[in-house]
Amino acid sequence: MSEVAQAFAWINTTLRADTVLMAAATGGVWQGLADIGITPPFVSYGLQSNSDVLTVNASRLWANLLVQIKMVGLTSNYAALVMGADRIDVLFGRLGPVGLPGGGGVLSCYRDGALSYSELINGAAWGHLGGLYRIDLQGS
């Protein structure tokens, strides 16, 4: 299994297992874009960039992934975005190593930077609040 697929499975499972986060993210957890008609706020995650750490013989040791994990919702419910983003940081802010089902593992995970921006959708102000998380993952 690819390191990206393993990272996404781990992120998805970790997010959904946290009852505090799921109470704030009433619209659920989505890889990339949420389905049309989902009631916010929700969590969204996706790969921003990656690179492989290689041996001198170009054998991959592990993947260095930069993943965006954020709360998305109406700015009129900004408190829920803050609560969810804080919880995301507790879950992914600084940890490792973590073994993964089927082999391999997360060597380390930490926040590389904060993320905050707004946009106007159909006349309503939406906010995105979370972080960019660096994940070093050794595949199975």
N, CA and C of each residue as an Amber inpcrd file, in Angstrom:
protein
   420
   0.8520000  -1.1810000   0.0000000   0.0000000   0.0000000   0.0000000
   0.8950000   1.2390000   0.0000000   0.4950000   2.2520000  -0.7380000
   1.2980000   3.4740000  -0.8020000   1.2960000   4.1950000   0.5380000
   2.3460000   4.9540000   0.7640000   2.4490000   5.7200000   2.0090000
   1.3180000   6.7420000   2.1300000   0.9120000   7.3340000   1.0240000
  -0.1880000   8.3080000   1.0710000  -1.4770000   7.6160000   1.4970000
  -1.7650000   6.4510000   0.9120000  -2.9750000   5.7100000   1.2870000
  -2.9190000   5.2920000   2.7540000  -1.7500000   4.8580000   3.2270000
  -1.6120000   4.4960000   4.6380000  -1.8210000   5.7150000   5.5360000
  -1.2590000   6.8580000   5.1530000  -1.4240000   8.0870000   5.9450000
  -2.8930000   8.4920000   5.9890000  -3.5680000   8.4600000   4.8460000
  -4.9730000   8.8440000   4.8060000  -5.8250000   7.9100000   5.6620000
  -5.5520000   6.6160000   5.6230000  -6.3090000   5.6650000   6.4430000
  -6.0970000   5.9650000   7.9240000  -4.8480000   6.2500000   8.3160000
  -4.5330000   6.5690000   9.7140000  -5.2050000   7.8780000  10.1430000
  -5.1240000   8.9030000   9.3010000  -5.7430000  10.1930000   9.6170000
  -7.2490000  10.0240000   9.7720000  -7.8770000   9.3610000   8.8210000
  -9.3180000   9.1640000   8.8370000  -9.7650000   8.4190000  10.1040000
  -9.0720000   7.3360000  10.4210000  -9.4130000   6.5440000  11.6040000
  -9.2190000   7.3550000  12.8840000  -8.1180000   8.0840000  12.9620000
  -7.8150000   8.8900000  14.1490000  -8.8500000   9.9860000  14.3530000
  -9.2020000  10.6850000  13.2780000 -10.2040000  11.7500000  13.3730000
 -11.5580000  11.2020000  13.8210000 -12.0140000  10.1510000  13.1710000
 -13.3470000   9.6020000  13.4480000 -13.4540000   8.9650000  14.8390000
 -12.3360000   8.5270000  15.3910000 -12.3460000   7.8860000  16.7080000
 -12.4390000   8.8890000  17.8560000 -12.2340000  10.1640000  17.5740000
 -12.2180000  11.1770000  18.6290000 -13.6200000  11.7610000  18.8070000
 -14.2590000  11.4310000  19.9120000 -15.6390000  11.8590000  20.1420000
 -15.7620000  13.3720000  20.3270000 -14.7610000  13.9950000  20.9100000
 -14.7990000  15.4570000  21.0900000 -14.7770000  16.1440000  19.7330000
 -13.8850000  15.7060000  18.8470000 -13.8080000  16.2930000  17.5080000
 -15.0940000  16.0410000  16.7290000 -15.6090000  14.8300000  16.8080000
 -16.8050000  14.5000000  16.0410000 -18.0280000  15.2750000  16.5380000
 -18.0230000  15.6730000  17.8100000 -19.1040000  16.5220000  18.3240000
 -19.0460000  17.9080000  17.6930000 -17.8450000  18.3900000  17.4060000
 -17.6820000  19.7020000  16.7660000 -17.8780000  19.6190000  15.2600000
 -17.4450000  18.5130000  14.6510000 -17.5140000  18.3280000  13.1940000
 -18.7730000  17.5390000  12.8450000 -19.9070000  18.1890000  13.0050000
 -21.1830000  17.4990000  12.7980000 -21.4030000  17.0650000  11.3570000
 -20.6760000  17.6790000  10.4200000 -20.7760000  17.3050000   9.0080000
 -19.8520000  16.1690000   8.6250000 -19.0880000  15.6470000   9.5900000
 -18.2600000  14.4780000   9.3360000 -16.8330000  14.8020000   8.9500000
 -16.1800000  13.7890000   8.4000000 -14.7670000  13.8460000   7.9950000
 -14.6970000  13.5170000   6.5150000 -13.9670000  14.3280000   5.7700000
 -13.8950000  14.1690000   4.3220000 -12.4660000  14.2520000   3.8230000
 -12.1060000  13.3350000   2.9490000 -10.8280000  13.4280000   2.2350000
 -11.0740000  14.3430000   1.0450000 -10.4160000  15.4910000   1.0500000
 -10.6250000  16.4600000  -0.0270000 -11.9130000  17.2260000   0.1850000
 -12.7800000  17.2040000  -0.8140000 -14.0190000  17.9710000  -0.7790000
 -15.1490000  17.1790000  -0.1440000 -15.9950000  17.8810000   0.5920000
 -17.1970000  17.2680000   1.1560000 -18.2560000  17.1750000   0.0650000
 -19.1730000  16.2530000   0.2360000 -20.2860000  16.1220000  -0.6990000
 -21.1610000  17.3740000  -0.6530000 -21.8150000  17.6550000  -1.7520000
 -22.7580000  18.7730000  -1.8160000 -23.9000000  18.5190000  -0.8380000
 -24.2890000  19.5500000  -0.1200000 -25.4110000  19.4440000   0.8000000
 -25.0330000  19.0670000   2.2170000 -23.7390000  18.8310000   2.4830000
 -23.3050000  18.5060000   3.8420000 -23.4760000  19.7390000   4.7200000
 -24.0120000  19.5300000   5.8990000 -24.1850000  20.6250000   6.8490000
 -22.8770000  20.8250000   7.6130000 -22.3060000  22.0380000   7.5290000
 -21.0560000  22.3040000   8.2340000 -21.2920000  22.4560000   9.7330000
 -20.2430000  22.4220000  10.5160000 -18.8300000  22.3160000  10.1360000
 -18.4100000  20.8580000   9.9350000 -17.3080000  20.7070000   9.1800000
 -16.7640000  19.3790000   8.9320000 -15.2470000  19.4560000   8.8770000
 -14.6120000  18.2870000   8.9040000 -13.1570000  18.1950000   8.7890000
 -12.8200000  17.7930000   7.3620000 -11.7960000  18.4010000   6.8170000
 -11.2870000  18.0550000   5.4970000  -9.7810000  17.8530000   5.6000000
  -9.2640000  16.8470000   4.8670000  -7.8180000  16.6340000   4.8380000
  -7.3790000  16.2530000   3.4350000  -6.1290000  16.6000000   3.1140000
  -5.5870000  16.2720000   1.8030000  -4.0940000  16.5110000   1.7470000
  -3.4520000  15.8260000   0.8280000  -2.0060000  15.9360000   0.6480000
  -1.6490000  17.2630000  -0.0100000  -0.6720000  17.9530000   0.5360000
  -0.1930000  19.2140000  -0.0260000   1.1040000  19.0220000  -0.8140000
   1.9990000  18.2020000  -0.2650000   3.2490000  17.8960000  -0.9660000
   3.8700000  16.6730000  -0.3020000   4.8330000  16.0970000  -0.9900000
   5.5420000  14.9550000  -0.4120000   6.9080000  14.8200000  -1.0480000
   7.7750000  14.1340000  -0.3360000   9.0860000  13.7660000  -0.8650000
   9.4850000  12.4540000  -0.2040000  10.3330000  11.7260000  -0.8640000
  10.8130000  10.4610000  -0.3210000  12.2060000  10.6460000   0.2560000
  12.4650000   9.9820000   1.3630000  13.8020000   9.9360000   1.9480000
  14.4350000   8.6510000   1.4240000  15.5420000   8.8160000   0.7140000
  16.1500000   7.7030000  -0.0050000  17.5330000   7.3550000   0.5250000
  17.9540000   6.1060000   0.2800000  19.3360000   5.7070000   0.5420000
  20.1930000   6.2020000  -0.6100000  21.4870000   6.0230000  -0.5020000
  22.4010000   6.4230000  -1.5710000  22.1190000   5.6330000  -2.8540000
  21.5000000   4.4580000  -2.7190000  21.1500000   3.6330000  -3.8760000
  19.7250000   3.8930000  -4.3590000  19.1190000   4.9640000  -3.9180000
  17.7730000   5.3800000  -4.3080000  16.6870000   4.4000000  -3.8780000
  16.8980000   3.7120000  -2.7640000  15.8490000   2.8920000  -2.1730000
  15.0960000   3.7550000  -1.1630000  13.7750000   3.7280000  -1.2400000
  12.9650000   4.5690000  -0.3630000  12.9920000   4.0390000   1.0680000
  13.3290000   4.9010000   2.0140000  13.2970000   4.5590000   3.4370000
  11.9410000   4.9100000   4.0300000  11.4730000   6.1260000   3.7540000
  10.1630000   6.5660000   4.1970000   9.7340000   7.7650000   3.3730000
   8.4710000   8.1050000   3.4960000   7.9110000   9.2660000   2.8050000
   7.7160000  10.4030000   3.8020000   8.0290000  11.5950000   3.3590000
   7.8140000  12.8020000   4.1450000   6.6250000  13.5220000   3.5190000
   5.4870000  13.4910000   4.2040000   4.2360000  14.0190000   3.6670000
   3.8510000  15.3060000   4.3880000   3.3170000  16.2510000   3.6500000
   2.7440000  17.4660000   4.2320000   1.2470000  17.4030000   3.9460000
   0.4550000  17.2780000   5.0110000  -0.9810000  17.0760000   4.8860000
  -1.7200000  18.2350000   5.5460000  -2.7080000  18.7660000   4.8260000
  -3.5710000  19.8080000   5.3720000  -4.7330000  19.1200000   6.0790000
  -4.9380000  19.4550000   7.3540000  -6.0790000  18.9410000   8.1140000
  -6.7520000  20.1600000   8.7320000  -8.0440000  20.3410000   8.4030000
  -8.6920000  21.5880000   8.8120000 -10.1710000  21.3920000   9.0790000
 -10.7230000  22.3170000   9.8460000 -12.1550000  22.4650000  10.0300000
 -12.6530000  23.4360000   8.9660000 -13.8350000  23.1540000   8.4400000
 -14.4460000  24.0190000   7.4320000 -15.8840000  24.2760000   7.8580000
 -16.2940000  25.5360000   7.8080000 -17.6730000  25.8440000   8.1660000
 -17.9620000  27.3240000   8.0820000 -19.1860000  27.6680000   8.4130000
 -19.6120000  29.0660000   8.3890000 -18.9020000  29.8460000   9.4890000
 -18.4780000  31.0610000   9.1610000 -17.7890000  31.8710000  10.1680000
 -18.7450000  32.3030000  11.2780000 -20.0360000  32.2410000  11.0370000
 -20.9980000  32.5440000  12.0940000 -20.9520000  31.4940000  13.2100000
 -20.3380000  30.3460000  12.9390000 -20.1500000  29.2870000  13.9340000
 -18.6410000  29.0830000  14.1700000 -17.9270000  30.2080000  14.2660000
 -16.4660000  30.1640000  14.3760000 -15.9840000  29.4040000  15.6160000
 -16.7580000  29.4390000  16.6880000 -16.3640000  28.7280000  17.9130000
 -16.1990000  27.2340000  17.6590000 -17.0540000  26.6620000  16.8270000
 -16.9360000  25.2380000  16.4930000 -15.6790000  24.9810000  15.6620000
 -15.3240000  25.9230000  14.7870000 -14.0910000  25.7830000  14.0010000
 -12.8690000  25.8020000  14.9150000 -12.8730000  26.7040000  15.8750000
 -11.7630000  26.8030000  16.8300000 -11.6690000  25.5320000  17.6660000
 -12.7930000  25.0720000  18.1770000 -12.8000000  23.8560000  18.9940000
 -12.2700000  22.6600000  18.1910000 -12.7320000  22.5090000  16.9680000
 -12.2830000  21.4060000  16.1270000 -10.8170000  21.5040000  15.7490000
 -10.3630000  22.7030000  15.3830000  -8.9560000  22.8940000  15.0120000
  -8.0410000  22.6210000  16.2050000  -8.4610000  23.0460000  17.3830000
  -7.6760000  22.7560000  18.5870000  -7.5860000  21.2490000  18.8220000
  -8.6820000  20.5620000  18.5920000  -8.7010000  19.1070000  18.7950000
  -7.8340000  18.3980000  17.7620000  -7.8570000  18.8670000  16.5200000
  -6.9900000  18.3070000  15.4750000  -5.5370000  18.4350000  15.8940000
  -5.1860000  19.5970000  16.4710000  -3.8060000  19.8020000  16.9030000
  -3.4250000  18.8720000  18.0470000  -4.3630000  18.5600000  18.9340000
  -4.0910000  17.5920000  19.9980000  -3.8080000  16.2150000  19.3810000
  -4.5810000  15.8560000  18.3620000  -4.4560000  14.5250000  17.7580000
  -3.1950000  14.3580000  16.9070000  -2.7590000  15.4380000  16.2270000
  -1.6600000  15.3190000  15.2670000  -0.4980000  16.2790000  15.5300000
  -0.5940000  17.0810000  16.5860000   0.3780000  18.1430000  16.8330000
   1.7910000  17.7030000  17.1090000   1.9690000  16.5580000  17.7550000
   3.3270000  16.0900000  18.0520000   3.2360000  14.6760000  18.5870000
   3.5380000  13.7030000  17.7370000   3.4990000  12.3220000  18.1860000
   4.3620000  11.4340000  17.3070000   4.5350000  10.2220000  17.7480000
   5.2810000   9.1980000  17.0200000   6.2590000   8.5340000  17.9540000
   6.6930000   7.3690000  17.6370000   6.2390000   6.5470000  16.5160000
   4.9040000   5.8610000  16.8280000   4.1540000   5.5770000  15.7470000
   2.8610000   4.9180000  15.8460000   2.8390000   3.7720000  14.8330000
   2.6360000   2.5530000  15.3180000   2.5210000   1.4140000  14.4150000
   1.1950000   1.4530000  13.6730000   1.2120000   0.9910000  12.4190000
   0.0030000   0.9780000  11.6080000  -0.4570000  -0.4540000  11.3460000
  -1.7570000  -0.6680000  11.2520000  -2.2600000  -2.0040000  10.9320000
  -1.6850000  -2.4640000   9.5770000  -1.2650000  -3.6900000   9.5160000
  -0.7270000  -4.2120000   8.2640000   0.7510000  -3.9270000   8.0550000
   1.3810000  -3.2550000   8.9970000   2.8180000  -2.9860000   8.8940000
   3.1280000  -1.5320000   8.6200000   4.3840000  -1.2080000   8.7850000
   4.8150000   0.1720000   8.6190000   4.4120000   1.0070000   9.8240000
   4.6840000   2.3010000   9.7330000   4.3130000   3.1490000  10.8470000
   4.6150000   4.6120000  10.6120000   3.9850000   5.4220000  11.4370000
   4.2480000   6.8570000  11.4540000   5.4670000   7.0670000  12.3350000
   6.5550000   7.5210000  11.7500000   7.7770000   7.7760000  12.5030000
   7.6230000   9.0240000  13.3580000   7.0120000  10.0500000  12.7730000
   6.7430000  11.2790000  13.5140000   5.6270000  12.0440000  12.8220000
   4.9490000  12.8720000  13.5960000   3.8970000  13.7420000  13.0820000
   3.9060000  15.0080000  13.9290000   3.9280000  16.1560000  13.2650000
   3.9110000  17.4250000  13.9840000   3.3500000  18.5130000  13.0750000
   2.8520000  19.5780000  13.7010000   2.3330000  20.6910000  12.9090000
   3.4810000  21.5070000  12.3600000   3.4470000  21.7060000  11.0600000
   4.4680000  22.4770000  10.3570000   4.0700000  23.9490000  10.2660000
   2.7740000  24.2200000  10.3700000   2.2990000  25.5980000  10.3060000
   0.7970000  25.6650000  10.4600000   0.3280000  26.8270000  10.8680000
  -1.1010000  27.0490000  11.0310000  -1.7380000  27.3590000   9.6790000
  -3.0480000  27.1800000   9.6200000  -3.8060000  27.4380000   8.3980000
  -5.0820000  28.1710000   8.7740000  -5.3330000  29.3050000   8.1380000
  -6.5510000  30.0610000   8.3980000  -6.8470000  30.9390000   7.1910000
  -8.0300000  30.7480000   6.6070000  -8.4690000  31.6350000   5.5350000
  -9.9870000  31.5840000   5.4320000 -10.5400000  32.5650000   4.7440000
 -11.9900000  32.6700000   4.5820000 -12.3290000  32.7800000   3.1070000
 -13.5730000  32.4390000   2.7850000 -14.0670000  32.6020000   1.4220000
 -15.5640000  32.8710000   1.4790000 -16.0780000  33.4180000   0.3980000
 -17.4960000  33.7160000   0.2940000 -18.1340000  32.6860000  -0.6310000
 -19.1370000  31.9480000  -0.1240000 -19.8220000  30.9300000  -0.9160000
 -21.3100000  31.2410000  -0.8800000 -21.8800000  31.5410000  -2.0460000
 -23.3100000  31.8580000  -2.1540000 -23.7420000  32.9240000  -1.1480000
 -22.9000000  33.9270000  -0.9780000 -23.2210000  35.0410000  -0.0990000
 -22.9480000  34.8120000   1.3710000 -22.4340000  33.6410000   1.7370000
 -22.1420000  33.3390000   3.1470000 -20.6250000  33.2360000   3.3430000
 -20.1740000  33.7370000   4.4870000 -18.7440000  33.6810000   4.8150000
 -18.4110000  32.3150000   5.4140000 -17.4370000  31.6380000   4.8170000
 -16.9650000  30.3280000   5.2820000 -15.5340000  30.4770000   5.7570000
 -15.1920000  29.7440000   6.8140000 -13.8330000  29.7610000   7.3400000
 -13.1840000  28.3890000   7.2340000 -11.8790000  28.4150000   7.1020000
 -11.0360000  27.2160000   7.0870000  -9.9980000  27.4350000   8.1740000
  -9.9450000  26.5270000   9.1510000  -9.0440000  26.7000000  10.2840000
  -8.4350000  25.3520000  10.6500000  -7.1250000  25.2930000  10.6710000
  -6.4430000  24.0360000  11.0060000  -4.9470000  24.1890000  10.8670000
  -4.3240000  23.1940000  10.2560000  -2.8840000  23.2450000  10.1320000
  -2.3510000  22.3790000   9.0110000  -1.0670000  22.5710000   8.7640000
  -0.3040000  21.7190000   7.8510000   0.5470000  20.8090000   8.7200000
   0.3760000  19.5150000   8.5530000   1.0150000  18.5390000   9.4230000
   2.0340000  17.7290000   8.6330000   3.2510000  17.6900000   9.1540000
   4.3460000  16.9330000   8.5650000   4.2820000  15.5210000   9.1190000
   4.1560000  14.5360000   8.2350000   4.0650000  13.1350000   8.6400000
   5.1740000  12.3490000   7.9450000   6.0750000  11.7890000   8.7400000
   7.0920000  10.8730000   8.2140000   6.5460000   9.4630000   8.3930000
   6.3160000   8.7710000   7.2650000   5.6560000   7.4860000   7.3090000
   6.4840000   6.4460000   6.5560000   6.7850000   5.3710000   7.2660000
   7.4860000   4.2460000   6.6510000   6.4260000   3.2280000   6.2520000
   6.3510000   2.9370000   4.9580000   5.3260000   2.0500000   4.4250000
   5.5300000   0.6040000   4.8290000   4.4750000  -0.1660000   4.6110000
   4.5210000  -1.5880000   4.9440000   5.2570000  -2.3780000   3.8680000
